[in-house]
Amino acid sequence: MAEPLKVGLAGVGTVGAAVIRLLEQGHEKLAARCGRPIEVVAVSARSRGKKRDINIKKFRWFADPVALAADPSIDVLVEVIGRAGDPAKSTVETALAAGKPVVTANKALLAAHGHKLAALAERQGVALNFEASVAGGIPIVKTLREALNGNAFTRIYGILNGTCNYILSRMEEDRISFDECLREAQRLGYAEADPSFDVEGHDTAQKLSILASLAFGTKVDPAAIYVEGISSITLADLDAAAELGYRVKLLGVAVRTDAGIEQRVHPTMVPRESAIAQVMGVTNAVTVDALGLSPITLVGPGAGGTATAASIVSDLADVARGFRTPPFGRPVARMTAIRKAPMQRHEGGYYIRLLARDRPGSAATIARRLAQQQISLESIVQRHEIRAQGSGQPGRSNKPVPVILITYATSEDAVHRALAAVRRDRVISGRPQVIRIEKN
Ligand SMILES: NC(=O)c1ccc[n+]([C@@H]2O[C@H](COP(=O)([O-])OP(=O)(O)OC[C@H]3O[C@@H](n4cnc5c(N)ncnc54)[C@H](OP(=O)(O)O)[C@@H]3O)[C@@H](O)[C@H]2O)c1
């Protein structure tokens, strides 16, 4: 048997510990598949003495992950520390500069510095593999970079954050509010103590920036993404979605349009019968559209130590076999700056929920304002509440009336202009809820 591939592991937390376990459990099989064993030889973490459920004493210890990255005793560095800055960044840079391949699960690092790191890997002629950085155990990076690389991608969209999908699923299935679901997700360990990064869509945006780059050959640029989270979604929206044949998901969407690449993260109504609508709980899913290819949807675990570690081990197996591709699927010199399609020019169907003041002419005013922007309606649902006994007109109350509109394809700009006019007309109460519709 050939020499083992010697792994330096920077980080032995949830993912790092699972990498150690998987490499030990799969030792023989991996060696048979790759033609050589893969073995962790050295590790680094913040605290050597921390109680852990794996034994790290048998590995060489490095208090400084950068020193680990530079050490001649390792052939490849696995970075599972996390975050965009140091020590993760300098650890990865040091390994690449020393001519060592790198495997990382760090989406934040790739979103912020992916292009520069890919350039460094390319100059050094080594691999930079990051399957685990997007959708944990789902092999979407390899799918875009290798399996489907003969295809022209037109759109890629997915459920990339398990916390948000768990919250939306629980709200719908158990009829509980966003706040209650969030508290429960925190109790179960699905949501962070500070959940805003997840629920406001920023985690999804980092992952989408990596997928868009792989699909469209553009430089990773999370700043080019329009981001909106799920905290404003109510049970009324989920009920209306169900009634109208949709389900609400937080999607990251990247589409090639005539105006450039549109990248957006927002709550989205998807047809209830679509593959992506069936994905409930913490599970992730990604759908890929390419010319001449029916959409392909990959569904699976988006997080968790073992699922994420499986992607890392697969990346390590490529290194052990000597297989290498450009990190983002094409040479860095062929990656272009993103031509960002402005969100105002987004075109699609819209769900709009308004509270119309219950007085004559409200409905006509709303209809006129929409017509002025050439917005046509696919459906209208108006819910009159039964008036309390003895309070005047039968069947009517003075309370605002929920009105739900589904538009045919129109532009973001037109919807904003129509709703601004309706608000100026004072025929509605509060802010309208707007959810974009994504057709499959
Ligand atoms: N958890 C998941 O399900 C998941 C899924 C997909 C991707 N990821 C990505 O995988 C990476 C790791 O996530 P994780 O959940 O395993 O994190 P984690 O459990 O917090 O582990 C982080 C590890 O890094 C070490 N570390 C932190 N700061 C350090 C420093 N300054 N110097 C040296 N070591 C340091 C920690 O040391 P101590 O052990 O001594 O504290 C710990 O071993 C992140 O990029 C994350 O985004 C995670």
PDBQT file of the ligand as one rigid body, heavy atoms in Angstrom, charges set to zero:
ROOT
HETATM    1  N1  LIG A 501     -21.632  22.252  12.677  1.00  0.00    +0.000 N 
HETATM    2  C1  LIG A 501     -22.167  22.045  11.486  1.00  0.00    +0.000 C 
HETATM    3  O1  LIG A 501     -23.185  21.352  11.354  1.00  0.00    +0.000 OA
HETATM    4  C2  LIG A 501     -21.535  22.635  10.247  1.00  0.00    +0.000 A 
HETATM    5  C3  LIG A 501     -22.105  22.368   8.990  1.00  0.00    +0.000 A 
HETATM    6  C4  LIG A 501     -21.504  22.875   7.831  1.00  0.00    +0.000 A 
HETATM    7  C5  LIG A 501     -20.362  23.655   7.954  1.00  0.00    +0.000 A 
HETATM    8  N2  LIG A 501     -19.851  23.927   9.207  1.00  0.00    +0.000 N 
HETATM    9  C6  LIG A 501     -18.651  24.766   9.265  1.00  0.00    +0.000 C 
HETATM   10  O2  LIG A 501     -17.590  24.006   9.851  1.00  0.00    +0.000 OA
HETATM   11  C7  LIG A 501     -16.732  24.863  10.590  1.00  0.00    +0.000 C 
HETATM   12  C8  LIG A 501     -16.606  24.334  12.008  1.00  0.00    +0.000 C 
HETATM   13  O3  LIG A 501     -17.880  24.283  12.608  1.00  0.00    +0.000 OA
HETATM   14  P1  LIG A 501     -18.126  23.512  14.004  1.00  0.00    +0.000 P 
HETATM   15  O4  LIG A 501     -19.598  23.461  14.165  1.00  0.00    +0.000 OA
HETATM   16  O5  LIG A 501     -17.335  22.276  14.068  1.00  0.00    +0.000 OA
HETATM   17  O6  LIG A 501     -17.522  24.587  15.041  1.00  0.00    +0.000 OA
HETATM   18  P2  LIG A 501     -17.136  24.339  16.568  1.00  0.00    +0.000 P 
HETATM   19  O7  LIG A 501     -17.815  23.143  17.110  1.00  0.00    +0.000 OA
HETATM   20  O8  LIG A 501     -17.313  25.656  17.242  1.00  0.00    +0.000 OA
HETATM   21  O9  LIG A 501     -15.567  24.010  16.494  1.00  0.00    +0.000 OA
HETATM   22  C9  LIG A 501     -14.592  24.988  16.204  1.00  0.00    +0.000 C 
HETATM   23  C10 LIG A 501     -13.225  24.407  16.497  1.00  0.00    +0.000 C 
HETATM   24  O10 LIG A 501     -12.248  25.415  16.192  1.00  0.00    +0.000 OA
HETATM   25  C11 LIG A 501     -11.411  25.604  17.322  1.00  0.00    +0.000 C 
HETATM   26  N3  LIG A 501     -11.014  26.998  17.403  1.00  0.00    +0.000 N 
HETATM   27  C12 LIG A 501     -11.802  28.085  17.566  1.00  0.00    +0.000 A 
HETATM   28  N4  LIG A 501     -11.039  29.194  17.625  1.00  0.00    +0.000 NA
HETATM   29  C13 LIG A 501      -9.761  28.773  17.500  1.00  0.00    +0.000 A 
HETATM   30  C14 LIG A 501      -8.517  29.446  17.521  1.00  0.00    +0.000 A 
HETATM   31  N5  LIG A 501      -8.439  30.767  17.677  1.00  0.00    +0.000 N 
HETATM   32  N6  LIG A 501      -7.377  28.704  17.368  1.00  0.00    +0.000 NA
HETATM   33  C15 LIG A 501      -7.456  27.353  17.225  1.00  0.00    +0.000 A 
HETATM   34  N7  LIG A 501      -8.605  26.673  17.218  1.00  0.00    +0.000 NA
HETATM   35  C16 LIG A 501      -9.740  27.383  17.343  1.00  0.00    +0.000 A 
HETATM   36  C17 LIG A 501     -12.243  25.212  18.532  1.00  0.00    +0.000 C 
HETATM   37  O11 LIG A 501     -11.372  24.877  19.613  1.00  0.00    +0.000 OA
HETATM   38  P3  LIG A 501     -11.931  24.278  21.032  1.00  0.00    +0.000 P 
HETATM   39  O12 LIG A 501     -12.492  22.925  20.683  1.00  0.00    +0.000 OA
HETATM   40  O13 LIG A 501     -10.733  24.190  21.886  1.00  0.00    +0.000 OA
HETATM   41  O14 LIG A 501     -12.972  25.246  21.479  1.00  0.00    +0.000 OA
HETATM   42  C18 LIG A 501     -13.024  24.032  17.969  1.00  0.00    +0.000 C 
HETATM   43  O15 LIG A 501     -12.240  22.853  18.071  1.00  0.00    +0.000 OA
HETATM   44  C19 LIG A 501     -17.342  26.258  10.475  1.00  0.00    +0.000 C 
HETATM   45  O16 LIG A 501     -16.736  26.948   9.395  1.00  0.00    +0.000 OA
HETATM   46  C20 LIG A 501     -18.799  25.995  10.143  1.00  0.00    +0.000 C 
HETATM   47  O17 LIG A 501     -19.418  27.037   9.431  1.00  0.00    +0.000 OA
HETATM   48  C21 LIG A 501     -20.403  23.437  10.339  1.00  0.00    +0.000 A 
ENDROOT
TORSDOF 0
